[in-house]
Amino acid sequence: MSADAKKEDEPFYADFTTTKKGDTAAMGKVWEVLLWKDPMWSGIYLALALVWFYLTTFGGYTLIGLTSVITLVHLVVSILTSILSAWREGDGLPDKEAPQFDLAAVSRAAGSAAGLINALAAWYWGVLHGRDLAGAAKVVGGLCATYVVGGWFDAYTILLLAVLAAFSLPVAYDKNRAVVDAQVAKLKASLDQAIEKVSAQVNKGAKPADKKEDKKDE
């Protein structure tokens, strides 16, 4: 199968259920958790997120206060574990190396982030100047949706819904990929047709003005 045929078979949007060659190991682990590859660890992370939401919303803890308590508990438990382990084995405190970032990986990630930011800035610049009506429609729709959702829920509730969606939508898409792809393709085709009609009307309205300017130049 040729490369062009493979590109045609691929969905027109990013398939987030599979890890790409350039993905980091950390991102691969994140997708494994969200896709419930290991149900035990996925359930643990989801339970921790729900407990965090409960404590900060109904338990009376603030975000900074809860973070301080968890950090303090981790510090005390780590110190006591190290001291007890050294006392039991008689080898002294463990001399383990601190975890370090891979500078090459950080540099690649920073370069990728800068490239994404530049691409986003270029895209939004085109939206602001009317060169991308499809993008403008997406921005308007997104802003209207966020305005409505923001009127219904507060920030913590939206965060909870985002966590629940992260642990449910990817795995649901993975199991029903064919049906979802077909419906999304139909919706995209309808939106493209509507945007093409609007663009054609805008271009028709712009042509007379262009002709007048040409006559003035003559």
C-alpha positions as CSV (number, residue, x, y, z in Angstrom):
1,M,0.0,0.0,0.0
2,S,1.4,3.4,-1.0
3,A,1.9,6.3,1.4
4,D,-0.9,8.3,-0.3
5,A,-3.4,5.4,0.3
6,K,-2.4,5.2,3.9
7,K,-3.0,8.9,4.3
8,E,-6.4,8.6,2.8
9,D,-7.3,5.8,5.2
10,E,-6.2,7.8,8.3
11,P,-8.8,10.0,10.0
12,F,-8.6,13.7,9.2
13,Y,-8.0,14.5,12.9
14,A,-5.3,13.3,15.3
15,D,-5.8,9.7,16.4
16,F,-5.0,10.1,20.1
17,T,-5.6,6.5,20.9
18,T,-2.3,5.4,19.4
19,T,1.2,6.6,20.3
20,K,3.3,8.1,17.5
21,K,7.0,7.6,16.9
22,G,7.8,11.1,18.3
23,D,5.8,10.7,21.5
24,T,7.7,10.7,24.7
25,A,7.5,7.8,27.2
26,A,5.6,10.0,29.6
27,M,2.9,10.7,27.1
28,G,2.7,7.0,26.3
29,K,2.0,6.2,29.9
30,V,-0.6,9.0,30.1
31,W,-2.5,7.5,27.2
32,E,-2.2,4.0,28.7
33,V,-3.9,5.3,31.9
34,L,-6.6,7.2,30.0
35,L,-7.3,4.2,27.8
36,W,-7.5,1.8,30.8
37,K,-4.8,-0.5,29.6
38,D,-4.1,-1.3,33.2
39,P,-7.5,-1.0,35.0
40,M,-6.0,-1.1,38.5
41,W,-3.8,2.0,38.0
42,S,-6.4,3.8,35.9
43,G,-8.9,3.3,38.7
44,I,-6.4,4.5,41.3
45,Y,-5.7,7.7,39.4
46,L,-9.4,8.4,38.9
47,A,-10.1,7.7,42.6
48,L,-7.3,10.1,43.6
49,A,-8.7,12.8,41.3
50,L,-12.2,12.3,42.8
51,V,-10.9,12.4,46.4
52,W,-9.0,15.6,45.6
53,F,-12.1,17.2,44.2
54,Y,-14.2,16.2,47.2
55,L,-11.6,17.5,49.7
56,T,-11.2,20.8,47.9
57,T,-14.9,21.3,47.3
58,F,-16.7,19.8,50.3
59,G,-13.9,19.0,52.8
60,G,-13.0,22.6,53.5
61,Y,-9.4,22.3,52.2
62,T,-8.0,24.9,49.8
63,L,-5.8,23.9,46.9
64,I,-2.6,25.3,48.5
65,G,-3.5,23.8,52.0
66,L,-4.2,20.4,50.6
67,T,-1.0,20.5,48.5
68,S,1.0,21.4,51.6
69,V,-0.6,18.6,53.7
70,I,0.2,16.0,51.0
71,T,3.7,17.2,50.6
72,L,4.3,17.2,54.4
73,V,3.0,13.6,54.7
74,H,5.1,12.5,51.7
75,L,8.2,14.1,53.3
76,V,7.7,12.5,56.8
77,V,6.9,9.1,55.4
78,S,10.0,9.2,53.1
79,I,12.3,10.2,55.9
80,L,11.0,7.6,58.3
81,T,11.1,4.9,55.7
82,S,14.7,5.7,54.9
83,I,15.8,5.8,58.5
84,L,14.0,2.5,59.4
85,S,15.5,0.8,56.3
86,A,19.0,2.0,57.3
87,W,18.5,0.9,60.9
88,R,17.2,-2.5,59.9
89,E,19.8,-3.3,57.3
90,G,22.7,-1.5,59.0
91,D,24.1,-0.1,55.8
92,G,23.4,3.5,56.5
93,L,21.1,5.8,54.7
94,P,20.5,4.9,51.1
95,D,22.7,6.8,48.6
96,K,20.4,7.1,45.7
97,E,20.8,9.5,42.9
98,A,18.1,12.2,42.5
99,P,15.9,11.9,39.4
100,Q,17.1,14.2,36.6
101,F,15.5,15.5,33.5
102,D,16.8,14.4,30.1
103,L,18.1,17.7,28.7
104,A,17.9,16.4,25.2
105,A,14.2,15.4,25.7
106,V,13.5,18.7,27.4
107,S,15.1,20.6,24.5
108,R,13.0,18.6,22.0
109,A,9.9,19.2,24.0
110,A,10.6,23.0,24.2
111,G,11.2,23.1,20.4
112,S,8.0,21.3,19.8
113,A,6.1,23.6,22.1
114,A,7.5,26.7,20.4
115,G,6.6,25.3,17.0
116,L,3.0,24.7,18.2
117,I,2.7,28.2,19.7
118,N,4.0,29.7,16.4
119,A,1.6,27.7,14.4
120,L,-1.3,28.6,16.7
121,A,-0.3,32.3,16.5
122,A,-0.1,32.2,12.7
123,W,-3.5,30.5,12.5
124,Y,-5.2,32.9,14.9
125,W,-3.6,35.8,13.0
126,G,-5.3,34.6,9.9
127,V,-8.6,34.3,11.8
128,L,-8.4,37.9,13.1
129,H,-7.8,39.2,9.6
130,G,-10.7,37.3,7.9
131,R,-8.5,34.9,5.9
132,D,-9.8,31.8,7.6
133,L,-13.6,31.9,8.0
134,A,-13.7,28.2,9.0
135,G,-11.4,28.9,11.8
136,A,-13.4,32.0,12.8
137,A,-16.5,29.9,12.9
138,K,-14.8,27.4,15.2
139,V,-13.6,30.2,17.5
140,V,-17.0,31.8,17.7
141,G,-18.6,28.4,18.4
142,G,-16.1,27.5,21.1
143,L,-16.5,30.9,22.8
144,C,-20.3,30.6,22.8
145,A,-20.0,27.1,24.2
146,T,-17.6,28.1,27.0
147,Y,-19.9,31.1,27.8
148,V,-22.9,28.8,28.2
149,V,-21.0,26.1,30.2
150,G,-19.4,28.8,32.4
151,G,-22.9,30.0,33.3
152,W,-24.0,26.5,34.3
153,F,-21.0,25.3,36.3
154,D,-18.2,26.8,38.4
155,A,-14.5,26.2,37.7
156,Y,-14.2,23.1,40.1
157,T,-17.2,21.4,38.5
158,I,-15.8,22.0,35.0
159,L,-12.5,20.6,36.1
160,L,-14.3,17.5,37.5
161,L,-16.2,17.0,34.3
162,A,-12.9,17.4,32.3
163,V,-11.3,14.6,34.4
164,L,-14.3,12.3,34.0
165,A,-14.3,13.0,30.2
166,A,-10.6,12.3,30.1
167,F,-11.1,8.9,31.7
168,S,-14.2,8.0,29.6
169,L,-14.2,9.6,26.2
170,P,-10.9,8.2,24.8
171,V,-11.8,4.6,25.8
172,A,-15.3,5.0,24.4
173,Y,-13.9,6.3,21.2
174,D,-11.4,3.5,21.0
175,K,-14.3,0.9,21.3
176,N,-16.6,2.7,18.8
177,R,-14.1,4.2,16.5
178,A,-15.9,3.3,13.2
179,V,-19.2,4.7,14.2
180,V,-17.7,7.9,15.6
181,D,-15.5,8.5,12.6
182,A,-18.5,8.1,10.2
183,Q,-20.6,10.6,12.1
184,V,-17.8,13.1,12.6
185,A,-17.0,12.9,8.8
186,K,-20.7,13.7,8.0
187,L,-20.7,16.6,10.4
188,K,-17.5,18.0,9.0
189,A,-18.8,17.7,5.4
190,S,-21.9,19.6,6.4
191,L,-19.9,22.4,8.1
192,D,-17.5,22.6,5.2
193,Q,-20.4,23.1,2.8
194,A,-22.0,25.8,5.0
195,I,-18.6,27.6,5.3
196,E,-18.0,27.4,1.5
197,K,-21.4,29.1,0.9
198,V,-20.6,31.9,3.4
199,S,-17.2,32.3,1.8
200,A,-18.6,32.6,-1.6
201,Q,-21.1,35.2,-0.5
202,V,-18.3,37.2,1.2
203,N,-16.1,37.0,-1.9
204,K,-19.0,38.2,-4.1
205,G,-19.5,41.2,-1.9
206,A,-15.8,42.0,-2.0
207,K,-15.5,41.9,-5.8
208,P,-17.4,45.2,-6.7
209,A,-15.2,47.1,-4.2
210,D,-12.1,45.7,-5.8
211,K,-13.3,46.7,-9.3
212,K,-13.9,50.3,-8.1
213,E,-10.4,50.5,-6.8
214,D,-9.0,49.3,-10.1
215,K,-11.0,52.0,-12.0
216,K,-9.6,54.7,-9.7
217,D,-6.0,53.5,-10.3
218,E,-6.6,53.7,-14.1
